[in-house]
Amino acid sequence: GFAALEAKPSFGLPFLRIANLVASSANSCGTTPFEKRAVNWLAARYADKAGSVDASLKSTAAKTAASYRGRAPQKTEIFMEKSYNSGDTIRFNCWVGDSVRIP
């Protein structure tokens, strides 16, 4: 039982890979510079998920998520943005087919 558990592939890695794919798709997923950078919030969400389902990836996932959040629009940019407000949802019409709420 225990040996099989250790041999099982990591459940978190797919989420980390999706996070990287989402982040690298920023230019094709957003139409405005703000939307393109907002894709990073979605990437961070996937990285967080990787850390929550796989304890062995917690540290890597946290660093990855923090990195993506750093690339996403910051508080002053959200405040200055005319099309969106904090709490609004941005829907991405690309292969990602997902949405993200602006913090």
Summary of the structure (lengths in Angstrom):
residues: 103
radius of gyration: 15.3
end to end distance: 42.7
largest distance: 56.2
contacts: 302
relative contact order: 0.19
helix: 64%
strand: 6%
